[in-house]
Amino acid sequence: MANHRVHVVPVVLALANPPWQRDVWLDPSQFENVDHVFHTLFDDFCDADEPERYLGVSLRTEEEVTLIRALGVALNAAAAEAPHDTDAEHLQAAAWPEVVAIAGRLARVMVSNDLSELAELCDPESRAPAGRSRP
């Protein structure tokens, strides 16, 4: 899962952070931009239109699937308002605040799920069979 998720989580975090978007996406010398976001979330590491098949691949829970689908709908709505497909047009779209809001909710869920997974990996008690504790 980590191979795909390591690409998805940073993109979701970037979508939840308008100052980052302005500072990085509107700077032509930077690699990351809205096109990178769309490729990551729709083509390369997820399918925000049909995310169910990425459950267990780049998405951990049904809640993440539901939120990534909502994010895809919002991103598509913003893209429809960007006739020249520029980053600035996307950021100015009336649908963009909804993109940021959904991405914020999804970012919290994804980071929380990742931290829970990490805690389980680091805590030998959480890996003990049910009803038994490890010495």
Residue pairs with C-beta under 8 A, 6 or more apart in sequence:
1 56
1 57
1 58
1 60
4 45
4 46
4 54
4 57
4 58
5 45
5 58
5 59
5 60
5 110
5 114
7 40
7 44
7 45
7 58
8 40
8 41
8 45
8 46
8 58
8 59
8 110
9 107
9 110
9 111
9 114
11 36
11 37
11 40
11 41
12 41
12 71
12 103
12 106
12 107
12 110
13 103
13 107
13 111
14 20
14 21
14 24
14 32
14 37
15 21
15 37
15 71
15 99
15 100
15 103
15 107
16 100
16 103
16 104
16 106
16 107
18 91
18 100
21 87
21 91
22 91
24 30
24 32
24 33
25 32
25 33
25 34
25 87
25 91
26 87
26 88
26 91
33 87
34 87
34 90
35 85
37 75
38 75
38 79
40 46
41 48
41 68
41 71
41 72
41 75
42 48
42 49
42 72
45 54
45 58
46 54
46 58
46 59
46 68
47 53
47 54
48 68
48 69
48 71
48 72
48 75
49 69
49 72
49 76
50 69
51 59
51 64
51 65
51 68
51 69
51 72
52 65
54 65
54 68
55 61
55 62
55 64
55 65
59 65
59 68
60 110
60 113
60 114
60 117
61 109
61 113
63 109
64 106
64 109
64 110
64 113
67 102
67 105
67 106
67 109
68 106
70 102
71 99
71 102
71 103
71 106
74 95
74 98
74 99
74 102
75 99
77 93
77 95
77 98
78 90
78 93
78 95
78 96
78 98
78 99
79 85
79 90
79 93
80 95
81 89
81 90
81 93
81 94
81 95
82 89
82 90
82 93
83 89
90 96
119 126
120 126
120 127
121 127
124 134
125 133
125 134
127 134
128 134
